[in-house]
């Protein structure tokens, strides 16, 4: 697998305009946690622990017959808790206010 260096990610994220905060949040969350697109799209605010500063991953969004469906991950390894740093937590809280 190929991973972006922090410098490469910073160059990428700086291309996203300030008016596109949703995308900045989405890509930062993906980069810092390694979460897949479907896992991120299935998240609710109940999955983000303010006390423990972690995200519970136990579902994923996918499309079946052009209909969005939230289901369990394909493997048991997909169910996990991901610790997040203060900077990412603050970014998520900022997005929560935007919503």
WOWO-V20853 format. One record per backbone hydrogen bond with DSSP energy under -1.0 kcal/mol. NH is the residue of the N-H (numbers start at 1). CO is the residue of the C=O. E is the energy in kcal/mol with one decimal. If there is no record, write none. Layout:
# WOWO-V20853
nh={NH;NH}
co={CO;CO}
e={E;E}
This chain:
# WOWO-V20853
nh={9;10;11;12;13;14;15;16;20;24;25;26;27;28;29;30;31;32;33;34;40;41;42;43;47;48;49;53;55;56;57;60;61;62;64;67;69;71;78;79;80;82;84;89;90;91;92;93;94;95;96;97;98;99}
co={5;6;7;8;9;10;12;13;17;20;21;22;23;24;25;26;27;28;29;30;36;37;38;40;44;45;54;49;82;47;80;71;38;69;67;64;62;60;75;76;57;55;53;85;86;87;88;89;90;91;92;93;94;95}
e={-2.5;-2.5;-2.1;-2.1;-3.2;-1.7;-1.7;-1.1;-1.8;-1.7;-2.5;-2.6;-2.7;-1.9;-2.5;-2.3;-2.5;-2.6;-1.7;-2.2;-2.2;-2.5;-1.1;-1.2;-1.7;-1.3;-3.0;-1.2;-2.7;-2.7;-3.4;-2.7;-1.9;-2.7;-2.7;-1.2;-3.3;-2.7;-1.3;-1.4;-2.2;-2.8;-2.6;-2.5;-2.8;-2.0;-2.5;-2.3;-2.2;-2.1;-2.4;-1.8;-1.8;-2.0}
